[in-house]
Amino acid sequence: MDNDTLTAGHNLTSLQTFLISERSKYPHATGRYTMVLSALSLAGKFIAARCRRARLEDVLGAMGSDNVQGEAQQKLDVIANEALIRSLGSRPGVAVVASEEDDNPIVLSNDTSGERPYVVLFDPLDGSSNLDVCGSVGTIFSILLHDRRAEHVEESALQPGLRQVGAGYVLYGPSTVLVLTAGTGVQMFVLDPTIGSFLLVDDDVRIPEAGKSYSMNTANLGSCPEGYQRYVEWANGSGYSMRYAGAMVADVHRILMKGGVFLYPPTASAPSGKLRLMYECNPMAMLMEQAGGKSYSGTQRTMEIQPDALHQRVPVVLGSPDEVDHVLRHISS
């Protein structure tokens, strides 16, 4: 048997097998958390299939309506959103779901017994306009424990990122990649469409300490605070390359694999930042920190921010620890 055959044969741990194995380490586990992740993976498979056939099924382009952010909804935004809500809604452990596409969270249960212990927040299709040009897109998710002390059940979603019990994303590109953390490192799975399973390819993803590239929409650079402008000038003069795909999942995945830094600073049109704390920045920050990276919003650690609104926007700098430090040095001076 040659090395290629051995390597291929090694990747036979499915997501379900991995989750069952992890659950066995916790004798008092109820299995509800496993069911939440299973629902997210099922929705990811469904969305991946629709993305592959988007042109053939005529589901590209705008719906003709705006979401709560005032942004034009793409047809696949709506399809992906519905898939996640339906998949999570069928799982007994979920109390609340909240989507970037909707005004308010959906309360699935007002039960205070603890039988539904989880709140799941998600951006159903990050970078959806990329689909029109066959570009990569993704789904981002965050899992919190339902706060049964909250006066209103929907307020349970307004918790800082430090309280996340899970986070991850699905990247829909040349392959469909699921990256997740439950607070004990970062695992990466790739969907094998021939058998319909996510297979484990790395059970301890670590971001490189440094990487001479940055990801930023530099078209906005002129309206960014001077510290970010100084950083970009320094990076360009230090031999860095700029890579920007226009979808956070695609950019962050490349940085996680290769090293570097992702920046979305405040701008004149988005003075508080553009990305959503609860749906995008907190889950990506958890993944980065679990992989050995860093994430800051301004000069504050992203996951320490106490949210005051479900659709709150913040600036973000995340990636390799050395590269994040370079940015902080420039914006703090």
C-alpha positions in Angstrom: 0.0 0.0 0.0 1.5 3.3 -1.0 1.6 6.6 1.0 -1.2 8.2 -1.0 -3.5 5.3 -0.2 -2.6 5.4 3.5 -3.3 9.2 3.6 -6.6 8.9 1.9 -7.6 6.0 4.2 -6.8 8.1 7.2 -9.6 10.6 6.6 -12.4 8.3 7.6 -13.6 10.0 10.8 -17.0 11.6 10.0 -18.3 14.6 11.9 -20.9 12.4 13.5 -18.3 9.9 14.7 -16.1 12.8 16.0 -19.0 14.3 17.9 -20.0 10.9 19.4 -16.4 10.4 20.5 -16.2 13.8 22.1 -19.5 13.3 23.8 -18.3 10.1 25.4 -15.7 12.2 27.3 -18.4 13.9 29.3 -20.5 11.3 31.2 -23.3 13.8 32.0 -23.7 15.1 28.5 -27.3 15.0 27.2 -26.5 14.9 23.5 -28.3 18.2 22.8 -25.1 20.1 21.9 -24.3 17.3 19.4 -27.7 17.7 17.9 -27.2 21.4 17.4 -23.9 20.8 15.5 -25.6 18.1 13.5 -28.3 20.5 12.5 -25.8 23.1 11.4 -23.9 20.5 9.3 -27.1 19.3 7.7 -28.0 22.9 6.8 -24.5 23.4 5.5 -24.9 20.4 3.1 -28.2 21.7 1.9 -26.8 25.2 1.2 -23.7 23.8 -0.5 -25.9 21.8 -2.9 -28.0 24.9 -3.7 -24.8 27.0 -4.2 -23.5 24.4 -6.7 -26.7 24.5 -8.7 -27.5 28.2 -8.2 -27.2 29.2 -11.9 -29.0 26.0 -13.1 -31.9 26.6 -10.6 -32.1 30.4 -11.3 -31.5 31.4 -7.7 -28.8 33.9 -8.3 -29.3 37.7 -8.0 -31.3 39.9 -5.7 -34.8 39.2 -4.3 -35.9 42.8 -4.6 -36.2 43.3 -0.9 -33.8 44.5 1.9 -32.9 42.8 5.1 -32.9 44.5 8.6 -29.5 46.0 7.7 -31.0 47.8 4.7 -28.9 45.6 2.4 -30.4 44.0 -0.7 -31.2 40.4 -0.1 -29.9 37.8 -2.5 -32.2 34.9 -3.4 -29.8 32.5 -1.8 -29.6 34.6 1.4 -33.3 33.8 1.9 -32.9 30.1 1.0 -29.9 29.7 3.4 -31.7 31.5 6.2 -34.7 29.3 5.9 -32.6 26.1 5.8 -30.9 27.0 9.0 -34.1 28.1 10.8 -35.8 24.9 9.8 -32.9 22.6 10.6 -32.3 24.2 14.0 -36.0 24.5 14.8 -36.4 20.7 14.7 -33.7 20.1 17.4 -35.0 19.9 21.0 -32.0 21.6 22.5 -32.5 25.0 20.8 -34.4 27.8 22.7 -33.7 30.8 20.4 -32.3 31.3 16.9 -31.2 34.7 15.6 -30.2 35.5 12.0 -28.4 38.5 10.5 -31.2 38.6 8.0 -34.1 39.0 10.5 -35.2 41.9 12.7 -35.7 39.9 15.8 -34.7 36.5 17.2 -37.1 33.6 16.9 -38.1 32.2 20.2 -38.6 28.4 19.8 -39.4 27.8 23.5 -40.0 29.8 26.7 -39.2 26.7 28.7 -37.1 27.5 31.8 -36.4 24.0 32.8 -33.1 23.7 31.0 -34.4 21.3 28.4 -33.6 23.7 25.6 -30.2 25.2 26.7 -28.9 26.8 23.5 -29.1 30.0 21.6 -27.8 29.9 18.0 -26.9 33.0 16.0 -25.8 32.9 12.4 -25.0 34.8 9.2 -26.6 32.4 6.7 -24.7 33.4 3.6 -21.7 35.7 4.1 -20.6 37.3 0.8 -23.7 36.1 -1.1 -23.2 38.6 -4.0 -20.0 36.6 -4.8 -22.2 33.8 -6.1 -23.1 35.9 -9.2 -19.4 35.6 -10.3 -18.8 32.0 -9.0 -16.9 33.3 -5.9 -16.6 31.7 -2.5 -19.3 32.4 0.2 -19.9 31.0 3.7 -22.1 30.5 6.7 -20.9 31.7 10.2 -22.5 30.5 13.5 -22.2 31.2 17.2 -23.6 29.0 20.0 -24.5 30.4 23.5 -26.0 28.9 26.6 -29.6 30.2 27.0 -29.7 32.6 30.0 -32.8 31.6 31.8 -32.5 34.6 34.1 -33.1 37.0 31.3 -36.3 39.0 31.7 -37.2 38.4 28.1 -36.1 35.2 26.4 -34.7 37.0 23.3 -32.4 39.0 25.6 -30.5 35.7 26.2 -28.7 36.3 22.9 -27.0 39.5 24.2 -24.0 37.9 25.8 -20.3 38.7 25.2 -18.3 36.4 23.0 -16.4 35.0 26.0 -19.6 33.1 26.9 -19.8 31.3 23.6 -19.8 27.5 23.9 -19.2 27.0 20.2 -18.5 28.8 17.0 -17.6 28.0 13.4 -18.2 28.5 9.7 -18.9 26.6 6.5 -16.9 27.7 3.5 -18.6 27.0 0.1 -15.8 27.0 -2.5 -14.0 24.5 -4.6 -14.7 22.2 -1.7 -17.1 22.6 1.3 -15.2 23.1 4.5 -16.6 23.1 8.0 -14.4 24.7 10.7 -15.6 24.6 14.3 -14.6 24.9 17.9 -16.3 23.9 21.1 -13.7 25.6 23.2 -11.1 22.8 23.1 -9.2 23.7 20.0 -10.2 24.0 16.3 -11.3 21.1 14.0 -11.6 21.2 10.3 -13.8 18.9 8.2 -14.3 18.6 4.4 -17.5 17.5 2.8 -17.2 14.4 0.6 -20.2 14.7 -1.7 -19.9 11.1 -2.9 -20.9 9.8 0.6 -22.6 12.9 2.0 -20.4 13.2 5.1 -18.1 15.8 6.5 -14.7 14.1 7.1 -12.2 15.2 9.7 -9.0 16.5 8.0 -7.3 18.3 10.9 -8.2 17.9 14.6 -5.9 20.7 15.9 -5.9 23.7 13.5 -3.2 26.2 14.4 -2.7 29.6 12.8 0.9 30.5 11.9 2.4 33.1 14.3 3.0 35.5 11.4 2.3 35.9 7.7 3.2 38.7 5.5 -0.3 39.4 4.0 -3.3 41.5 5.0 -6.9 41.3 3.9 -8.8 44.6 3.7 -11.0 46.6 1.3 -8.4 49.3 0.6 -10.9 51.2 -1.4 -12.1 52.6 2.0 -8.6 53.4 3.2 -8.9 57.1 2.7 -11.8 57.4 5.1 -10.3 55.1 7.8 -8.7 56.4 11.0 -5.0 57.4 10.5 -3.7 54.4 12.5 -5.0 52.0 9.9 -3.6 54.1 7.1 -0.2 54.1 8.8 -0.4 50.3 9.1 -1.2 49.7 5.4 1.7 52.1 4.4 4.0 50.2 6.7 2.8 46.8 5.5 3.2 47.8 1.8 6.7 49.1 2.5 7.6 45.9 4.3 6.9 43.5 1.5 3.3 42.4 2.5 0.8 41.4 -0.1 -2.9 42.3 0.0 -5.6 39.7 -0.5 -9.3 40.4 -0.4 -12.1 38.1 -1.5 -15.1 40.2 -0.5 -16.4 37.4 1.8 -15.3 37.3 5.4 -15.4 33.5 5.5 -13.1 33.1 2.5 -10.6 35.8 3.7 -10.5 34.4 7.3 -10.1 30.8 6.2 -7.1 31.7 4.1 -5.5 33.6 7.0 -6.2 30.7 9.3 -4.4 28.4 7.0 -1.6 30.7 5.8 -1.2 33.4 8.4 -1.8 37.1 8.1 -4.4 39.6 9.3 -7.9 40.5 8.4 -9.0 44.1 8.9 -12.4 45.8 8.7 -11.8 49.2 10.3 -14.3 52.1 10.9 -14.9 54.2 7.9 -16.8 57.5 7.1 -19.8 55.5 5.9 -19.6 53.0 8.8 -18.0 54.9 11.8 -18.8 52.1 14.2 -17.5 49.4 11.9 -19.5 47.4 9.3 -19.3 43.8 10.5 -21.8 42.4 13.1 -20.4 41.6 16.5 -22.9 38.8 17.3 -23.1 37.1 13.9 -19.6 37.5 12.5 -16.9 39.0 14.8 -17.5 37.0 18.0 -17.6 33.6 16.3 -14.6 34.3 14.2 -12.8 35.7 17.3 -13.4 32.5 19.2 -12.1 30.4 16.3 -9.0 32.6 16.0 -8.2 32.5 19.7 -8.7 28.8 19.9 -6.3 28.4 17.0 -3.6 30.6 18.7 -4.5 33.9 17.0 -6.0 37.2 18.3 -9.0 39.3 17.6 -9.5 43.0 18.6 -12.1 45.6 17.9 -10.3 48.9 18.1 -7.9 48.3 21.1 -10.4 46.1 23.0 -10.4 42.3 22.8 -13.5 41.5 20.6 -14.9 38.8 22.8 -14.9 41.1 25.9 -17.4 43.6 24.4 -20.7 43.6 26.2 -23.3 43.8 23.3 -26.1 46.3 23.6 -28.0 45.4 20.4 -28.5 42.2 18.4 -27.3 43.8 15.2 -24.5 45.8 16.7 -21.6 46.6 14.4 -17.9 46.8 15.4 -14.5 47.2 13.7 -12.3 44.1 13.8 -8.7 43.1 13.4 -8.0 39.3 13.6 -5.5 36.8 12.6 -1.9 35.7 13.4 -0.8 37.1 16.8 2.3 38.9 15.5 0.3 40.5 12.7 -2.5 41.7 14.9 0.1 43.2 17.2 1.6 45.1 14.3 -1.9 46.6 13.5 -2.5 47.5 17.2 0.9 49.2 17.4 -0.1 51.5 14.6 -3.6 52.3 15.7 -2.6 52.8 19.3 0.2 55.3 18.5 
